[in-house]
């Protein structure tokens, strides 16, 4: 059965989507914007846009249809939880685990594991990505953040959009990268020659990656990489574009006899807790397969 809410706007100039999000904190702003786009939220009995600025006395009607049953099934996949509170989880994701399902591939993902540990996550979103606020590539290990409710999810998504989340990765590349501190600024978009790949292209979206050399090992460089933007495959594409491909990366990098996956590890993640605004930071040590690879090339 539909839920119906009626409100009278009391402040002028507030965006419609922001006002409804404040009134109905259990819904994410993304879902509210979809309800507006689908005509479930009206102002003075008229369909409106999410960015409409409200006037005092405007009559809002909000209809929330029931969320269809999730096609996702819980799976008893172990999780390494670094930190947990009422709003979020910080996990240490292993390599080889895809973050979220896609149409036709609805199993054996981090989301399936999360639903086994936290069944209520299925109720906080109408997508295939309940609780997901960012992602790591399947073969990237390390620190990852998951929201446990819609309010926290909206807050954390905004932090990522505002680029206020501190992200650091340990990355091994082929060759000696100089200078020892630098930044790569180059737009990233779909590769015109292969739509399954990303590439540095003039028509792409702005992207910036900072790096710092940790040490040189034989003919390799171990880096701490800090992507300011969050483009698909950004670290791998940027480093390949400047001639220092990621070791073990089968798409953009160079193969390695010591590794069955790319040498990228999300080692550090810092953000503000949605409940208090306190800045916190979490770390993950280099996993055994990557540590062993470093020994083998030394």
C-alpha positions in Angstrom: 0.0 0.0 0.0 1.2 3.5 -0.8 2.3 5.8 2.0 1.0 9.4 1.6 2.4 12.5 3.4 1.1 16.1 3.2 3.3 19.1 4.1 2.9 22.9 4.1 6.2 24.6 3.3 7.3 27.0 6.1 10.5 28.4 4.6 11.0 30.2 1.3 13.7 29.3 -1.1 14.4 25.7 -0.1 14.8 23.2 -2.9 11.9 20.7 -3.2 14.2 17.6 -3.0 16.1 19.0 0.0 12.9 19.9 1.8 11.4 16.4 1.4 14.7 14.8 2.3 14.7 16.8 5.6 11.1 15.9 6.3 11.5 12.2 5.5 15.0 11.4 6.7 14.5 7.6 6.1 14.6 8.2 2.4 17.8 8.9 0.4 17.9 12.1 -1.7 18.4 9.9 -4.7 15.2 8.1 -4.1 13.3 11.3 -3.5 14.6 12.8 -6.7 13.3 9.7 -8.5 9.9 10.0 -6.8 9.8 13.6 -8.0 10.8 12.6 -11.6 8.1 9.9 -11.6 5.4 12.3 -10.5 4.9 10.9 -7.0 5.7 14.3 -5.3 3.6 17.4 -6.3 3.5 21.0 -5.2 0.1 22.7 -5.2 -1.2 19.7 -7.0 1.3 20.2 -9.9 4.1 18.0 -11.0 7.4 19.8 -10.1 11.1 19.5 -10.6 13.6 18.5 -7.9 15.2 22.0 -8.0 12.0 24.0 -7.6 12.4 26.7 -4.9 9.5 26.5 -2.5 7.4 29.4 -1.2 5.8 29.7 2.2 2.4 28.0 2.2 3.1 25.7 -0.8 1.2 22.4 -0.4 3.3 19.3 -0.9 1.9 15.8 -1.4 4.3 12.9 -1.2 3.3 9.4 -2.3 5.7 6.6 -1.6 4.9 3.4 -3.4 6.0 0.1 -1.8 9.6 -0.9 -2.8 9.4 -4.1 -5.0 11.0 -7.2 -3.5 14.8 -7.2 -4.0 16.1 -9.8 -6.5 19.2 -10.1 -4.4 19.8 -13.1 -2.1 21.9 -13.1 1.1 25.1 -15.2 0.9 27.2 -16.3 3.9 30.4 -14.7 2.6 32.8 -13.7 5.5 33.4 -10.0 6.1 36.4 -8.4 7.8 34.8 -5.5 9.6 37.3 -2.9 10.8 34.7 -0.5 12.4 31.0 -0.4 12.9 28.4 2.0 14.4 24.7 2.6 13.9 25.3 4.4 10.6 28.1 2.6 8.7 30.6 -0.2 8.3 34.3 0.0 7.4 35.4 -3.3 5.9 38.6 -4.7 4.6 37.6 -6.0 1.2 39.5 -9.0 -0.2 40.7 -9.1 -3.8 38.5 -11.1 -6.1 35.2 -9.9 -4.6 33.0 -7.7 -6.9 31.3 -4.9 -4.9 27.8 -4.9 -6.3 25.6 -7.0 -8.6 24.7 -6.1 -12.1 21.7 -7.3 -14.2 22.3 -11.0 -15.0 24.9 -11.3 -12.3 23.1 -11.1 -9.0 25.3 -13.4 -6.8 28.7 -13.7 -5.1 29.2 -10.0 -4.5 29.9 -7.8 -1.5 26.3 -6.8 -1.5 25.2 -10.4 -1.1 27.5 -10.8 1.8 26.2 -7.6 3.4 22.6 -8.7 3.1 23.5 -11.9 5.0 25.0 -10.0 7.9 22.6 -7.0 7.8 19.3 -8.0 6.2 17.7 -4.6 6.8 20.0 -3.1 4.1 17.5 -4.4 1.5 15.0 -1.8 2.7 17.2 1.3 2.4 17.4 1.4 -1.4 15.4 0.3 -4.5 18.6 -0.5 -6.5 21.1 -3.3 -6.7 23.5 -1.3 -4.5 22.0 -1.0 -1.0 24.4 0.8 1.3 27.1 1.2 -1.3 28.5 4.8 -1.4 31.7 4.1 -3.4 33.3 1.1 -5.0 36.6 -0.7 -5.5 37.5 -2.8 -8.5 37.0 -6.5 -8.1 40.7 -7.2 -7.9 41.5 -4.2 -5.7 41.7 -5.0 -2.0 41.5 -2.7 1.1 39.4 -0.3 3.0 35.8 0.3 1.9 32.9 2.2 3.4 29.3 1.0 3.5 26.2 2.9 4.8 23.7 1.1 7.1 20.7 3.5 6.6 19.5 6.0 4.0 20.4 9.2 6.0 24.0 8.0 6.4 24.1 6.9 2.8 23.1 10.3 1.6 25.6 12.0 3.9 28.5 9.8 2.8 27.6 10.1 -0.9 27.7 13.9 -0.5 31.2 13.7 1.1 32.5 11.7 -1.9 30.9 14.2 -4.3 32.5 17.1 -2.4 35.9 15.3 -2.6 36.3 15.7 1.1 37.0 11.9 1.6 40.7 11.1 1.9 41.7 8.1 -0.2 45.1 6.5 -0.4 46.3 3.4 -2.3 49.5 1.4 -2.4 50.4 0.8 -6.0 53.3 -1.0 -7.7 54.3 0.2 -11.2 56.9 -0.9 -13.7 59.8 1.5 -14.1 61.3 4.3 -11.9 58.7 7.1 -11.7 60.1 10.6 -11.3 59.7 13.2 -9.8 59.1 11.5 -6.5 56.0 13.6 -5.8 53.6 14.7 -8.5 50.2 14.8 -9.9 48.6 13.5 -13.1 45.8 15.7 -14.6 44.1 14.3 -17.7 40.5 13.7 -18.6 39.2 10.2 -18.6 36.4 8.7 -20.8 35.5 5.6 -22.8 38.2 4.4 -25.1 36.9 5.2 -28.7 38.6 2.1 -29.9 37.3 -0.2 -27.2 34.1 0.7 -25.3 34.9 -1.7 -22.5 38.0 0.2 -21.6 38.7 3.7 -20.3 41.3 6.0 -21.6 42.7 9.6 -21.4 40.6 11.4 -24.0 40.0 15.1 -24.7 36.2 14.6 -24.4 36.5 12.8 -21.0 35.7 14.0 -17.5 38.2 15.9 -15.5 40.4 13.7 -13.4 43.4 14.3 -11.0 45.6 11.8 -9.3 48.4 12.7 -6.8 51.2 10.3 -6.1 54.3 9.9 -3.8 57.1 7.5 -4.3 57.6 5.2 -1.2 60.6 3.4 -2.6 62.2 2.0 -5.7 62.5 -1.8 -5.9 64.6 -3.2 -8.7 63.0 -1.9 -11.9 59.7 -1.0 -10.1 58.3 1.8 -8.0 56.0 1.4 -5.0 53.7 4.4 -4.7 51.2 5.9 -2.4 48.5 7.2 -4.8 45.8 9.7 -3.8 43.0 10.1 -6.5 41.2 13.4 -6.0 38.4 12.4 -8.4 36.7 9.0 -8.7 36.7 8.1 -12.4 36.3 4.5 -13.4 39.8 2.8 -13.4 41.4 6.2 -12.8 44.6 5.0 -11.1 45.2 2.4 -13.7 44.5 4.6 -16.7 46.5 7.6 -15.4 49.6 5.6 -14.6 49.5 3.7 -17.9 49.0 7.0 -19.7 52.3 8.4 -18.4 54.2 5.2 -19.1 54.3 3.6 -15.7 51.7 0.7 -15.9 50.4 -1.0 -12.8 52.0 -4.4 -12.2 49.6 -7.3 -12.6 46.9 -5.2 -14.4 45.8 -7.3 -17.4 43.9 -4.5 -19.1 46.1 -1.4 -18.8 49.3 -2.6 -17.1 51.9 -5.3 -17.3 51.5 -9.0 -16.4 53.5 -10.4 -13.5 54.6 -14.0 -12.8 54.3 -13.1 -9.1 50.7 -11.8 -9.2 47.3 -13.1 -10.3 45.8 -9.6 -9.9 46.6 -5.9 -10.1 48.9 -4.5 -7.4 46.5 -1.9 -6.0 45.5 -1.8 -2.4 43.2 0.7 -0.7 45.4 1.4 2.3 43.7 4.4 3.9 40.3 6.1 4.0 39.3 9.2 6.0 35.9 10.8 6.3 33.5 12.5 8.7 31.1 10.4 10.8 27.5 11.3 9.7 26.3 11.3 13.3 28.8 13.7 14.8 30.9 15.3 12.0 34.1 13.9 13.6 36.8 13.2 11.1 38.0 9.6 11.4 40.6 7.6 9.4 41.0 3.8 8.9 43.9 1.8 7.5 44.5 -1.6 6.0 47.8 -3.4 5.9 49.2 -4.8 2.7 47.7 -8.3 2.2 49.9 -11.4 2.0 49.8 -11.8 -1.8 51.0 -8.3 -2.5 53.6 -8.4 0.3 55.0 -11.7 -1.2 55.1 -10.1 -4.7 57.4 -7.3 -3.3 59.7 -9.9 -1.8 59.9 -11.7 -5.1 61.0 -8.7 -7.1 63.5 -7.3 -4.5 
